[in-house]
Amino acid sequence: MIWVTQLINGVLLGGYYALLACGLSFMFGVMRIINLAHGDFAIIAACLVFLVADSIGIPPFVALIGVIPLMAGLGWLLQRGMLERSIRAGVLVPLLTTFGLAIVIENGLFEWLGADTRSLAPYIGDLAYDSWAITGHIYIGSLAALMFVVTVLLLVGLKLFLTGTSLGRAIRATAADADTAELVGINARSVYAIAAAIAVALAGLAGVFLAMRETFTPYSGPTLLIFAFEAVVIGGIGSLSGTLVGGIVLGVAQTFGAQIDPQGFLIAGHVVFLAVLAGRLVLAELRARGRFHGGLAPLDGGLSFAEFSRRFTLPVQLSSLVRRLVIATGLVWRRARSLPITERLHLLAYRVRDIFFGSISRPTEKGDLDYIVERWTRTSARSSIVAGALLVVLAVGPFAFSANIVDSLTNLFIYLILAVMWNALAGYAGLVSVGQQAFIGLGAYFAIQLSYHGVPVYPALLLGALIAGLLSLPISLLVLRLRGGEFAIAMWVVAELAHLLIILDPLINGETGVSLLALNAFAPDARRAYNYWIALATMVVLLGLVFALLRGRFGASLRAIRDDEDAAKSVGVRVLAGKRIIFFVAAFGCALAGALWLATLVSFQPRTYFGIQWTAYMIFMVLAGGLGTFEGPILGAVLFFLIEYMFGETGVWYLMGLGAAAIFFALFLPRGIWGTIEDKIGMTLLPVSYRLWLARPDLEPRNMQEVNEQEFQ
Amino acid sequence: MTLLRVERLDSRHGLLQAVRGVTLEVARGETLALVGANGAGKTTLLRTIAGAHKATAGRILFEGSDITAMPAYARLRAGIALVPEGRRLFPDMTVEENLSVAGGHGRPGPWNLNAVVEAFPLLRRRLGSRAGSLSGGEQQATAIGRALMANPKLLLLDEVSLGLAPIAVEAVYRSLESLIAAGATVVLVEQDIGRALSISTRVACMLEGRIILEGRAHEMTREQVTEAYFGLRRAQRAQR
């Protein structure tokens, strides 16, 4: 009997999730945006209704009449003020700006209202606990039933609105093809604003319902977003009736999970979500195989690791260098045959230099240079020498600097690793992840496990990170086929799930955490120095690895994936394999950073390591420095380090500032500080791409363009 | 009487300048055919007139008033409708919805659902079907009908015969001829020079973003147009 009650509860809970999800789904359907601040808008509405009920005594259901239009207004403002600009800037930018906005809203609400847990339940009288007895043993909560009915009515109403009214048809036309909608007289800009208003108003209503059925804090938004997203994906994105099905599946899974274990509520929800995702991918794959490959294609269609390492090993690199020398010099010699011998030799010398130093100049038939392709410049050569010298200075750090500075620098190295990893993922492979903290936490967790199983502590840090990194491979099977916002939130779910599972481990003591006691065997000073050196070495190795990866053909194919996945596929880039390699590298790097963080902090509290704030830091560092530039994240990490040093004490304001800065950079300086410098004065210190200059600047002034290495082979 | 006047219009796609200093006039009741090779700038010119593409320089005057800065949806209300290349229907909406969405935002006038079905009888039985499920000819008829629903004073047609079976092209052009006979003002892009010459009152030939030949359709020969089309004259000059 208890299961029947749970089933009914689950279905009713699902109605509430559907309400939460339909705004998200609607916005995605019309604008192709996943609003990462969706849950936070729900919390804004909950807070407003609470304030009105608490201070003036207006009942929540009356307050709704005022708050919902207000939320619609906020949605309109959101679209006009932020999203409109974001959409124009590309696929990644709306994710970054809405994430920044989420941080600003959460911390703003916290600053305004404090951390108290609140609920509207005391203000709605009997409704909060009333229930109907269906039979002797089965009860239905009246509030839950009311929410279910409201949700179904809203979904039906929305459907009728979209098909039956002129505005609804305009919204559908704009969703299908905004350009053409303009041509048939629809003001797409205002349709978008109306759609955003509807979506945010729906979120607001869901938030108020949440506040009636349970408690909330200023930081409840992200959980709501995850639930909403899970319901949307389970039900099929963009479909309103699917949202209801998805919400119900999620709700039932959660109530059944809770029946088994108190932690099971969340875990079951996430597991069902990932299972549905996996099921859908397998199904799509089977269908595709049946039609196109006759069952022969490998499941991931990609390059195996063995194959990858065969291709990118030193002998291959060397033989390619020799081949290029022979072919290219021969070409120059032949093409320049009409010139006097001295000029021919001169051109040849240029060519050889170019091949060794990475820039290529191409002579035309007439002998003058048509265009120049360059990689290393004098500036970048000099800057590499400076960077090398700096490293030498840093290497003797623990002997020269005070303990405080050594600790700070260790933190800086860790930030730098994180920034470079996130940039490799988002800036070069186009994978915006808001769940990299999964690997930060897992790296630290496995290090602790290994250490408690007798592995010496420093090797345990490295091994732990490696295990966490390897875990990214099975995860990649699931998430890498998703694009844009879907990938972003799926990674978030992965991080949440990892967090929930790890606190089940008795070693960790739940959220209380545990300390890496083995570190106490070292004297504090020695430990400080070891941590410093290991962090420095890790940073140098990882930076070098990413630099090497990005410079070659692999880097070019990654950028092709980022810019246009389908086009990349059509010119033979192995999209999935490329993404998987960078996903693994980034996971491993983040796991190492997490393990190093553990080495400096000693204590492991799951909440800190699996916290979403890491993603906020990474996004800030990369956006401020310059997304998709190699030098940018390094600059961004230093900048973040200084900002944290100066403002870290201010807590909430500091986080709000970071969020606002992320929005600012995404909207107004999308190439970040470094990218902007690079564009303006054309300087690269550590070049990973080629640059094309016209040798006759009179034709088109300073026309430069990144090109693939392949073009010149 | 001049309905549309384009003055020294420039339009670009990023670094590529697709339309270079184009000046042209269309009088009321006239049919102007734009011909030219792929990439000559015809589609960009039409889209710039319709407001789907921004002009970088120059002016567009419609009924004497400057509409260069007017957004596309407002130009439809002012009386300019474009049938875009590739038809661009809303595939998940029914034919009727496709038509009425434009009708609801256009000008009042003789064209309504019934009139469109009258002009394109093949649509009568398809009104409730998803636009994406129609045949090419039916889709083209829907696209033209959708533009007509707005009761435009100026109809812009971009390659309406592209990708259609010959018999469907015939049907579309028969409908166009009756439209033109009824006094509509039309600017159309057509790859088939013979058809362009026969249906239009004037022909303008574009090459590399410029109009290099313009005149009354019945005074021009196919050879003149072909020569301009491929830029032969210019190539000969360069050789000499």
Interface residues (C-beta under 8 A of the other chain):
Chain A: S166 R169 A170 R172 A173 A176 D177 D179 T180 A181 E182 L183 V184 G185 I186 N187 A188 E700 N703
Chain B: L15 A50 G51 A52 P71 A72 Y73 A74 L76 R77 A81 L82 P84 R88 F90 P91 D92 M93 E97 S100 V101 A102 G104 H105 G106 R146 A147 A150
